[in-house]
Amino acid sequence: FLIMVANFKNIVLVPTDFSEVCANAAGQAIETAKLLNFKVVLLHVVNAETKAYLKEEKLPEEAIVQQLKALAEKLKSESGVEVEFLAREGSIFNTISDVANEIGANLIYLGTHGKAGIQHFTGSFALKVVTSSTVPVVVVQNRPVDKGYNDIVLPITSDVCTPEKAAWATYISKEFNAKIHILVIGDAGDLIYESAHEIARIFDKNGVIYTFKEAEKHSFFSKQTIDYATSNNSDLIMIMTHPDKALPQFLLGSYDEEIIFNTTQIPVLCVNPRELEFDLVG
């Protein structure tokens, strides 16, 4: 069994700039909240882009709250899920994570796009949100997912944070009643193989349904991961990100970005390494 010891409040946080892709993220968050009996909190970060938009459209600042309220009421009426909202002035990079911690969010659903909304949730912006977050972030593109997460690919590229990878994957598998597909990078080396097998052993102890596959031995592991997820009709890819805090831009690992912004547009659950938040029993 899996015992969760983090201070979570059964909340899914959805930052929004009222664009189509953020609406898709909100829709997926609603489906998750419905499945898990969570509530959804919509967040708009009021920044320079918001203020420029309001000025250009000759709208008062209250217009943002009105849009949030209308969206929350629409989502609630359509789904029956409890939906709250808030507007907070600040920076997208820090404020989203700060609010997630403040309200005890379990997950963040982040829609990412080009310059189609009020705010530019582009690749680099989204990555900064991911790396600043202390809770898992599901990065969503335009592809809709409306049947939950039944098959989840877990690529293994390092031996870092093995217990935490296993704990989060077990938690997600249990919450969504999903099968985990472990995919080990080809020619990985003894430490990574041992890490992958340790995760499998933890899955066995905790009753997680999973498959285990070693990728072919070549350098395009991100493409292999995406192709494997596509061939399995997977609904989600889960990665343990490896941001290098010594670097000024807090960059992600070499495979992370390519997987997060995969062209198949499969949602990607990103978990940053941190102190272990679970006890695994069994």
C-alpha positions as a Markdown table, in Angstrom:
| # | Residue | x | y | z |
|---|---|---|---|---|
| 1 | Phe | 0.0 | 0.0 | 0.0 |
| 2 | Leu | 1.0 | 3.6 | -0.5 |
| 3 | Ile | 0.7 | 6.1 | 2.4 |
| 4 | Met | 0.9 | 9.8 | 1.3 |
| 5 | Val | 2.4 | 12.1 | 3.9 |
| 6 | Ala | 2.5 | 15.4 | 2.0 |
| 7 | Asn | 0.2 | 18.3 | 3.0 |
| 8 | Phe | -2.1 | 18.0 | 0.0 |
| 9 | Lys | -5.8 | 19.2 | 0.0 |
| 10 | Asn | -7.3 | 17.4 | -2.9 |
| 11 | Ile | -7.0 | 20.3 | -5.3 |
| 12 | Val | -6.1 | 20.6 | -9.0 |
| 13 | Leu | -4.7 | 24.0 | -9.9 |
| 14 | Val | -5.1 | 25.3 | -13.5 |
| 15 | Pro | -3.3 | 28.5 | -14.5 |
| 16 | Thr | -5.3 | 30.1 | -17.4 |
| 17 | Asp | -4.9 | 32.9 | -19.9 |
| 18 | Phe | -8.3 | 32.1 | -21.4 |
| 19 | Ser | -6.8 | 30.6 | -24.5 |
| 20 | Glu | -8.0 | 27.4 | -26.2 |
| 21 | Val | -5.1 | 25.3 | -25.0 |
| 22 | Cys | -5.7 | 26.5 | -21.4 |
| 23 | Ala | -9.3 | 25.5 | -21.8 |
| 24 | Asn | -8.1 | 22.0 | -22.8 |
| 25 | Ala | -6.0 | 21.9 | -19.7 |
| 26 | Ala | -8.9 | 22.9 | -17.6 |
| 27 | Gly | -11.1 | 20.2 | -19.2 |
| 28 | Gln | -8.5 | 17.5 | -18.5 |
| 29 | Ala | -8.2 | 18.9 | -14.9 |
| 30 | Ile | -12.0 | 18.6 | -14.5 |
| 31 | Glu | -11.9 | 15.0 | -15.7 |
| 32 | Thr | -9.1 | 14.2 | -13.2 |
| 33 | Ala | -10.9 | 16.0 | -10.4 |
| 34 | Lys | -14.1 | 14.1 | -11.2 |
| 35 | Leu | -12.3 | 10.8 | -11.0 |
| 36 | Leu | -10.5 | 11.6 | -7.8 |
| 37 | Asn | -13.2 | 13.6 | -6.1 |
| 38 | Phe | -11.0 | 16.7 | -6.1 |
| 39 | Lys | -11.9 | 20.3 | -6.7 |
| 40 | Val | -10.4 | 22.6 | -9.3 |
| 41 | Val | -8.9 | 26.0 | -8.7 |
| 42 | Leu | -8.5 | 28.3 | -11.7 |
| 43 | Leu | -5.7 | 30.9 | -11.5 |
| 44 | His | -4.9 | 33.9 | -13.6 |
| 45 | Val | -1.5 | 35.5 | -12.8 |
| 46 | Val | -1.9 | 39.3 | -13.4 |
| 47 | Asn | 1.3 | 40.4 | -15.0 |
| 48 | Ala | 2.6 | 42.9 | -17.6 |
| 49 | Glu | 1.0 | 40.9 | -20.4 |
| 50 | Thr | -2.4 | 40.9 | -18.7 |
| 51 | Lys | -2.2 | 44.7 | -18.1 |
| 52 | Ala | -1.2 | 45.3 | -21.7 |
| 53 | Tyr | -4.2 | 43.2 | -22.9 |
| 54 | Leu | -6.6 | 45.1 | -20.6 |
| 55 | Lys | -5.2 | 48.5 | -21.8 |
| 56 | Glu | -5.5 | 47.5 | -25.5 |
| 57 | Glu | -9.0 | 46.2 | -25.1 |
| 58 | Lys | -10.0 | 49.2 | -22.9 |
| 59 | Leu | -11.1 | 46.9 | -20.1 |
| 60 | Pro | -11.0 | 47.4 | -16.3 |
| 61 | Glu | -8.9 | 45.1 | -14.1 |
| 62 | Glu | -12.2 | 43.6 | -12.8 |
| 63 | Ala | -12.7 | 42.0 | -16.3 |
| 64 | Ile | -10.2 | 39.3 | -15.4 |
| 65 | Val | -12.1 | 38.3 | -12.3 |
| 66 | Gln | -15.4 | 38.3 | -14.3 |
| 67 | Gln | -13.8 | 36.0 | -17.0 |
| 68 | Leu | -12.6 | 33.7 | -14.3 |
| 69 | Lys | -16.0 | 33.6 | -12.6 |
| 70 | Ala | -17.8 | 32.9 | -15.9 |
| 71 | Leu | -15.3 | 30.1 | -16.7 |
| 72 | Ala | -15.6 | 28.6 | -13.2 |
| 73 | Glu | -19.4 | 28.6 | -13.4 |
| 74 | Lys | -19.4 | 27.1 | -16.9 |
| 75 | Leu | -17.1 | 24.2 | -15.9 |
| 76 | Lys | -19.0 | 23.5 | -12.7 |
| 77 | Ser | -22.4 | 23.5 | -14.4 |
| 78 | Glu | -21.1 | 21.1 | -17.1 |
| 79 | Ser | -19.3 | 18.7 | -14.8 |
| 80 | Gly | -20.6 | 19.0 | -11.3 |
| 81 | Val | -17.1 | 19.4 | -10.0 |
| 82 | Glu | -16.4 | 22.2 | -7.5 |
| 83 | Val | -14.5 | 25.0 | -9.2 |
| 84 | Glu | -13.0 | 28.0 | -7.5 |
| 85 | Phe | -10.9 | 30.8 | -9.0 |
| 86 | Leu | -8.5 | 33.5 | -8.0 |
| 87 | Ala | -6.4 | 36.2 | -9.7 |
| 88 | Arg | -3.0 | 37.0 | -8.2 |
| 89 | Glu | -0.6 | 39.7 | -9.3 |
| 90 | Gly | 3.0 | 38.5 | -9.9 |
| 91 | Ser | 5.3 | 36.5 | -12.2 |
| 92 | Ile | 4.1 | 33.3 | -13.9 |
| 93 | Phe | 7.3 | 31.6 | -13.0 |
| 94 | Asn | 7.0 | 32.1 | -9.2 |
| 95 | Thr | 3.3 | 32.8 | -8.5 |
| 96 | Ile | 1.9 | 29.6 | -9.9 |
| 97 | Ser | 4.2 | 27.5 | -7.7 |
| 98 | Asp | 3.6 | 29.8 | -4.7 |
| 99 | Val | -0.2 | 29.5 | -5.1 |
| 100 | Ala | 0.0 | 25.7 | -5.5 |
| 101 | Asn | 1.9 | 25.5 | -2.2 |
| 102 | Glu | -0.4 | 28.0 | -0.5 |
| 103 | Ile | -3.6 | 26.2 | -1.3 |
| 104 | Gly | -2.1 | 22.7 | -1.0 |
| 105 | Ala | -2.6 | 21.6 | -4.6 |
| 106 | Asn | -1.9 | 18.0 | -5.5 |
| 107 | Leu | -1.4 | 18.7 | -9.3 |
| 108 | Ile | -1.0 | 21.6 | -11.7 |
| 109 | Tyr | -2.4 | 21.3 | -15.2 |
| 110 | Leu | -0.5 | 23.7 | -17.5 |
| 111 | Gly | -1.6 | 24.4 | -21.1 |
| 112 | Thr | 1.2 | 25.4 | -23.3 |
| 113 | His | 1.1 | 27.1 | -26.7 |
| 114 | Gly | 2.6 | 29.8 | -28.8 |
| 115 | Lys | 1.4 | 33.4 | -28.7 |
| 116 | Ala | -2.3 | 32.6 | -28.9 |
| 117 | Gly | -3.5 | 33.9 | -25.5 |
| 118 | Ile | -3.1 | 36.9 | -23.2 |
| 119 | Gln | 0.1 | 35.4 | -21.9 |
| 120 | His | 2.9 | 33.5 | -23.7 |
| 121 | Phe | 2.8 | 30.0 | -22.3 |
| 122 | Thr | 5.5 | 29.1 | -24.8 |
| 123 | Gly | 8.0 | 26.3 | -24.4 |
| 124 | Ser | 10.6 | 28.2 | -22.3 |
| 125 | Phe | 7.9 | 29.8 | -20.1 |
| 126 | Ala | 6.3 | 26.4 | -19.5 |
| 127 | Leu | 9.6 | 24.8 | -18.6 |
| 128 | Lys | 10.3 | 27.5 | -16.0 |
| 129 | Val | 6.9 | 26.8 | -14.5 |
| 130 | Val | 7.7 | 23.1 | -14.4 |
| 131 | Thr | 11.1 | 23.5 | -12.8 |
| 132 | Ser | 9.9 | 26.0 | -10.2 |
| 133 | Ser | 7.0 | 23.7 | -9.0 |
| 134 | Thr | 7.1 | 21.6 | -5.9 |
| 135 | Val | 4.1 | 19.6 | -7.0 |
| 136 | Pro | 3.7 | 17.6 | -10.2 |
| 137 | Val | 2.8 | 19.5 | -13.3 |
| 138 | Val | 0.8 | 17.9 | -16.2 |
| 139 | Val | 1.8 | 19.7 | -19.4 |
| 140 | Val | -1.0 | 19.8 | -21.9 |
| 141 | Gln | -1.1 | 20.8 | -25.5 |
| 142 | Asn | -4.1 | 21.0 | -27.8 |
| 143 | Arg | -4.8 | 17.2 | -28.0 |
| 144 | Pro | -7.9 | 16.4 | -25.9 |
| 145 | Val | -7.9 | 13.6 | -23.4 |
| 146 | Asp | -11.3 | 12.7 | -22.0 |
| 147 | Lys | -11.1 | 9.1 | -20.8 |
| 148 | Gly | -8.7 | 9.4 | -17.9 |
| 149 | Tyr | -5.3 | 7.9 | -17.8 |
| 150 | Asn | -5.3 | 4.1 | -18.4 |
| 151 | Asp | -1.8 | 3.6 | -19.8 |
| 152 | Ile | 1.2 | 5.6 | -18.5 |
| 153 | Val | 4.7 | 5.4 | -19.9 |
| 154 | Leu | 7.6 | 5.8 | -17.4 |
| 155 | Pro | 10.9 | 6.3 | -19.1 |
| 156 | Ile | 14.0 | 5.5 | -17.0 |
| 157 | Thr | 17.1 | 7.4 | -18.0 |
| 158 | Ser | 19.0 | 7.6 | -14.7 |
| 159 | Asp | 19.3 | 6.1 | -11.3 |
| 160 | Val | 18.5 | 9.4 | -9.5 |
| 161 | Cys | 15.6 | 9.4 | -7.1 |
| 162 | Thr | 14.7 | 5.8 | -7.6 |
| 163 | Pro | 12.4 | 5.5 | -4.5 |
| 164 | Glu | 10.7 | 8.8 | -5.4 |
| 165 | Lys | 10.1 | 7.7 | -9.0 |
| 166 | Ala | 8.5 | 4.5 | -7.7 |
| 167 | Ala | 6.5 | 6.3 | -5.1 |
| 168 | Trp | 5.0 | 8.9 | -7.5 |
| 169 | Ala | 4.4 | 6.2 | -10.2 |
| 170 | Thr | 2.7 | 4.0 | -7.6 |
| 171 | Tyr | 0.5 | 6.9 | -6.4 |
| 172 | Ile | -0.5 | 7.9 | -9.9 |
| 173 | Ser | -1.2 | 4.3 | -10.9 |
| 174 | Lys | -3.4 | 3.7 | -7.9 |
| 175 | Glu | -5.3 | 7.0 | -8.3 |
| 176 | Phe | -6.1 | 6.5 | -11.9 |
| 177 | Asn | -6.3 | 2.7 | -11.9 |
| 178 | Ala | -3.6 | 2.7 | -14.6 |
| 179 | Lys | -1.0 | 0.4 | -16.0 |
| 180 | Ile | 2.6 | 1.6 | -16.0 |
| 181 | His | 4.8 | 0.9 | -18.9 |
| 182 | Ile | 8.5 | 1.0 | -17.8 |
| 183 | Leu | 10.8 | 1.9 | -20.7 |
| 184 | Val | 14.5 | 1.7 | -19.9 |
| 185 | Ile | 17.0 | 3.7 | -22.1 |
| 186 | Gly | 19.0 | 1.4 | -24.3 |
| 187 | Asp | 22.6 | 0.4 | -23.2 |
| 188 | Ala | 21.8 | 2.1 | -19.9 |
| 189 | Gly | 24.5 | 0.7 | -17.7 |
| 190 | Asp | 24.3 | -1.3 | -14.5 |
| 191 | Leu | 23.1 | 1.5 | -12.2 |
| 192 | Ile | 20.1 | 2.5 | -14.4 |
| 193 | Tyr | 19.2 | -1.2 | -15.0 |
| 194 | Glu | 19.2 | -1.8 | -11.2 |
| 195 | Ser | 17.1 | 1.4 | -10.7 |
| 196 | Ala | 14.5 | 0.2 | -13.2 |
| 197 | His | 14.4 | -3.3 | -11.6 |
| 198 | Glu | 14.1 | -1.8 | -8.1 |
| 199 | Ile | 11.1 | 0.3 | -9.4 |
| 200 | Ala | 9.6 | -3.0 | -10.7 |
| 201 | Arg | 10.1 | -4.7 | -7.4 |
| 202 | Ile | 8.4 | -1.8 | -5.6 |
| 203 | Phe | 5.5 | -2.1 | -8.1 |
| 204 | Asp | 5.2 | -5.8 | -7.3 |
| 205 | Lys | 5.0 | -5.1 | -3.6 |
| 206 | Asn | 2.4 | -2.5 | -4.1 |
| 207 | Gly | 0.2 | -4.4 | -6.6 |
| 208 | Val | 0.9 | -2.0 | -9.5 |
| 209 | Ile | 0.2 | -3.5 | -12.9 |
| 210 | Tyr | 3.1 | -2.8 | -15.2 |
| 211 | Thr | 5.2 | -3.9 | -18.2 |
| 212 | Phe | 8.9 | -3.7 | -18.6 |
| 213 | Lys | 10.8 | -3.0 | -21.8 |
| 214 | Glu | 14.4 | -2.1 | -22.8 |
| 215 | Ala | 14.7 | 0.4 | -25.6 |
| 216 | Glu | 16.9 | -0.2 | -28.6 |
| 217 | Lys | 20.5 | 0.9 | -28.2 |
| 218 | His | 20.6 | 4.3 | -30.0 |
| 219 | Ser | 20.7 | 7.9 | -29.0 |
| 220 | Phe | 17.1 | 9.0 | -29.8 |
| 221 | Phe | 15.5 | 7.9 | -26.6 |
| 222 | Ser | 13.0 | 10.8 | -26.5 |
| 223 | Lys | 11.7 | 9.7 | -29.9 |
| 224 | Gln | 11.6 | 6.1 | -28.7 |
| 225 | Thr | 9.6 | 7.1 | -25.7 |
| 226 | Ile | 7.1 | 9.0 | -27.7 |
| 227 | Asp | 6.8 | 6.2 | -30.3 |
| 228 | Tyr | 6.4 | 3.6 | -27.6 |
| 229 | Ala | 3.7 | 5.7 | -25.9 |
| 230 | Thr | 1.9 | 6.1 | -29.2 |
| 231 | Ser | 2.1 | 2.4 | -30.0 |
| 232 | Asn | 0.6 | 1.5 | -26.6 |
| 233 | Asn | -2.2 | 4.2 | -27.1 |
| 234 | Ser | -0.8 | 5.7 | -23.8 |
| 235 | Asp | -2.7 | 8.6 | -22.3 |
| 236 | Leu | 0.2 | 10.0 | -20.3 |
| 237 | Ile | 4.0 | 10.0 | -20.1 |
| 238 | Met | 5.5 | 10.5 | -16.6 |
| 239 | Ile | 9.0 | 11.8 | -16.2 |
| 240 | Met | 11.1 | 12.6 | -13.2 |
| 241 | Thr | 12.8 | 15.8 | -14.3 |
| 242 | His | 16.4 | 16.5 | -13.6 |
| 243 | Pro | 16.9 | 20.2 | -13.4 |
| 244 | Asp | 20.5 | 21.3 | -12.7 |
| 245 | Lys | 20.2 | 23.9 | -10.0 |
| 246 | Ala | 23.8 | 25.0 | -10.6 |
| 247 | Leu | 22.9 | 26.4 | -14.0 |
| 248 | Pro | 21.6 | 30.0 | -14.1 |
| 249 | Gln | 18.6 | 29.0 | -16.3 |
| 250 | Phe | 17.7 | 25.9 | -14.2 |
| 251 | Leu | 17.8 | 23.7 | -17.4 |
| 252 | Leu | 16.2 | 20.3 | -17.7 |
| 253 | Gly | 17.8 | 17.1 | -18.7 |
| 254 | Ser | 18.6 | 16.4 | -22.4 |
| 255 | Tyr | 15.5 | 14.2 | -22.9 |
| 256 | Asp | 13.0 | 16.1 | -20.8 |
| 257 | Glu | 12.2 | 19.0 | -23.1 |
| 258 | Glu | 11.7 | 16.8 | -26.2 |
| 259 | Ile | 9.3 | 14.5 | -24.3 |
| 260 | Ile | 7.4 | 17.4 | -22.7 |
| 261 | Phe | 6.7 | 19.0 | -26.1 |
| 262 | Asn | 6.2 | 15.8 | -28.1 |
| 263 | Thr | 4.6 | 16.2 | -31.5 |
| 264 | Thr | 2.0 | 13.5 | -30.7 |
| 265 | Gln | 0.8 | 15.9 | -28.0 |
| 266 | Ile | 0.5 | 13.2 | -25.3 |
| 267 | Pro | 0.2 | 15.0 | -21.9 |
| 268 | Val | 3.4 | 14.7 | -19.8 |
| 269 | Leu | 3.4 | 14.5 | -16.0 |
| 270 | Cys | 6.6 | 16.2 | -14.7 |
| 271 | Val | 7.8 | 15.6 | -11.2 |
| 272 | Asn | 10.8 | 17.4 | -9.8 |
| 273 | Pro | 13.2 | 15.7 | -7.4 |
| 274 | Arg | 12.7 | 16.7 | -3.8 |
| 275 | Glu | 12.5 | 15.2 | -0.3 |
| 276 | Leu | 10.5 | 11.9 | -0.3 |
| 277 | Glu | 6.9 | 12.6 | 0.3 |
| 278 | Phe | 5.7 | 9.0 | 0.6 |
| 279 | Asp | 6.1 | 5.9 | 2.7 |
| 280 | Leu | 6.0 | 2.7 | 0.7 |
| 281 | Val | 4.6 | -0.3 | 2.6 |
| 282 | Gly | 4.4 | -3.9 | 1.6 |
